[in-house]
Amino acid sequence: MSEQGLGARAAVGDARPGAAASDAGADAGAADSMFAVQYAEFGPPEVLTVRPHAQPHAEAGQVRIAVRAAGVAPVDLSIRSGRSPSASRLTLPHIPGMDAAGVVDEIGPGVRGVALGDEVFGSVDIAKLGGASAEFAVLSFWAKKPAALPWAQAGASGSSIETATRALDLLDITEGTTLLIDGAAGGVGSAAVQLALARGARVIGTASVANQSYLASLGAQPLTYGPGLPGRVAALQAETLQAPALQATARATTPIDRALHVSGANALPELISLTGSPDAVVTLSDFTGPSLGVRVSVGEIGGEPDGRHGLAAAAALATQGRFRVRIDHVLPFERAAEAHVAAGALSPRSGKIVLVPPGEQLH
Ligand SMILES: NC(=O)c1ccc[n+]([C@@H]2O[C@H](COP(=O)([O-])OP(=O)(O)OC[C@H]3O[C@@H](n4cnc5c(N)ncnc54)[C@H](OP(=O)(O)O)[C@@H]3O)[C@@H](O)[C@H]2O)c1
């Protein structure tokens, strides 16, 4: 993990409450103002600035946090660019970011089990499509951040853990299931690997060549992705049969029971062939799935049961040293444009990009 440029504070200092009127923005009165990464028009990463913005407040069922770290996810980039169909629903200026970790400073009506000052991590209301990369963010779901889960990892992981948990629930992953995760090295995939292993599943994961050892370090059996996957799975099973250490594990050579398709194009027919049924496959990113009988999981907007309970499970696993989030870069809010460029770099992934408020010194 690298932490860069944490001393560059001048631009954000201007954005604090009481900043010059010309900088203050229409909705950012000094009394209820905060600094926030935001954009007033869709476009390339350069549209991102740090400016004053009206503070959000916790509504029923929500908490507000003073943000210590906020993740940058692929969805943030597609919304910012204007390419996402969801972008048309936004009122600009918009604060990007779905995931954040921080210290609770407001508690909405009806919330139990959390106190002011608690350290938590989680996600904003997904329907709002952002709000995390700011001095204050309102979370719709969260879990307490254990000391063993560093701020950057916590801030980058809420929605990935929810998504992974929701998919594992849909696939009914339990003790003894053999699960293949296609696209296992990214934010969602790596969370799914660790949470499935914790359920007692055997996990085979696909990634680029560069990420094979990373997947193995998480406890998955790694394979490369792309056409020909059934052949590589067969070779892995044969190789496993030759390995005395693995023969001792009865699960090590079982057929593929379930497949989670996280990423990659045109993979579903091979995943159906590997599991023997489209019912045994769930995709998170291929919307042609239903034409093959494969379920697409889209979360609460699709009326599905959510995977929010996974955050507490991941926190407990982190305390046991069994859950971690790979972090590539930690950058200050002022370098949000750079963060979006880095997050937009394609394969191979080498971890999440995280933004931190000015002066934040993450340990
Ligand atoms: N439906 C939902 O609720 C939901 C929620 C969150 C995310 N998503 C979607 O899930 C996908 C993954 O999100 P993420 O945050 O995990 O992204 P990410 O961190 O960018 O990870 C994407 C992973 O895909 C792998 N990959 C690249 N090309 C591939 C291929 N041809 N076949 C298989 N895997 C390939 C990459 O592996 P290498 O790095 O090793 O190349 C990378 O690790 C995105 O499409 C996102 O939009 C859906």
The ligand as an ORCA input file, in Angstrom:
! r2SCAN-3c Opt
* xyz 0 1
  N     -24.637     -6.497     -9.663
  C     -24.164     -5.903     -8.576
  O     -24.835     -5.746     -7.556
  C     -22.739     -5.411     -8.609
  C     -22.193     -4.779     -7.494
  C     -20.837     -4.399     -7.538
  C     -20.092     -4.599     -8.687
  N     -20.700     -5.191     -9.762
  C     -19.948     -5.454    -10.988
  O     -19.037     -6.501    -10.704
  C     -17.900     -6.352    -11.532
  C     -16.657     -6.432    -10.678
  O     -16.633     -5.348     -9.771
  P     -15.307     -5.119     -8.904
  O     -15.557     -3.944     -8.047
  O     -14.865     -6.379     -8.282
  O     -14.281     -4.719    -10.065
  P     -12.706     -4.806    -10.077
  O     -12.168     -4.606     -8.713
  O     -12.289     -3.908    -11.169
  O     -12.377     -6.321    -10.477
  C     -12.665     -6.823    -11.749
  C     -11.917     -8.134    -11.893
  O     -12.302     -8.719    -13.124
  C     -11.230     -9.496    -13.558
  N     -11.322     -9.690    -15.005
  C     -10.876     -8.898    -15.995
  N     -11.149     -9.462    -17.189
  C     -11.750    -10.633    -16.936
  C     -12.266    -11.685    -17.740
  N     -12.205    -11.647    -19.068
  N     -12.839    -12.744    -17.124
  C     -12.923    -12.812    -15.779
  N     -12.461    -11.851    -14.962
  C     -11.882    -10.786    -15.540
  C     -10.000     -8.735    -13.172
  O      -8.965     -9.668    -12.908
  P      -7.434     -9.220    -13.144
  O      -7.266     -7.970    -12.370
  O      -6.627    -10.349    -12.604
  O      -7.327     -9.022    -14.628
  C     -10.423     -7.958    -11.938
  O      -9.815     -8.488    -10.784
  C     -18.058     -5.027    -12.257
  O     -18.540     -5.299    -13.562
  C     -19.086     -4.297    -11.440
  O     -19.804     -3.382    -12.217
  C     -21.992     -5.603     -9.746
*
